[in-house]
Amino acid sequence: MNEPTIVAAQRELAEEVKFPDDSSGQIQLAWYSGAFCTSDYITEEKEGKQGYHYVIAQCFAELTMGVDDEKDSYGAISTPPTVEAADDAQAAKWFTLDELRVAEANRETSANLVKVIERAEALYQVGMLPTALPVTPPV
């Protein structure tokens, strides 16, 4: 209750993913100010149990690392930091877009995940997802 969407996204990421210890402050996340996209899912009432209406807010964060790290043609880091699962996450790892396409085709991810990521990339490339002051992920 009373928790802004972006604050909830930051909290959930910190609870579910451990970033490496970075006392130098070289690993930072800069967040877009709110959700850039939403989707929903409605479950039906079954056997006397109430259905639910889930609203999922997709948020955007830009990961930046030290200035000496290798970057690709878009300016993204080529080797992201190692992450590990925390709290109630079963696993944590980085995926390529091609890996996510395969996982989505095999119904191993949420439907339309790739579309959401492609939308974020398109908005980012044209400057429509400006990020705020960096927030260093908790360790």
Stockholm file with secondary structure:
# STOCKHOLM 1.0

chainA/1-139         MNEPTIVAAQRELAEEVKFPDDSSGQIQLAWYSGAFCTSDYITEEKEGKQGYHYVIAQCFAELTMGVDDEKDSYGAISTPPTVEAADDAQAAKWFTLDELRVAEANRETSANLVKVIERAEALYQVGMLPTALPVTPPV
#=GR chainA/1-139 SS CCCCHHHHHHHHHHHHEECCCCTTCCCEEEEESSCSEEEEEECCCBTTBCCCEEEEEECCEEEECCTTSCBCTTSCBSSCCCCEECTTCSCCCCCCHHHHHHHHHTTCSCTTHHHHHHHHHHHHHTTCSCEEEEECCCC
#=GC SS_cons         CCCCHHHHHHHHHHHHEECCCCTTCCCEEEEESSCSEEEEEECCCBTTBCCCEEEEEECCEEEECCTTSCBCTTSCBSSCCCCEECTTCSCCCCCCHHHHHHHHHTTCSCTTHHHHHHHHHHHHHTTCSCEEEEECCCC
//
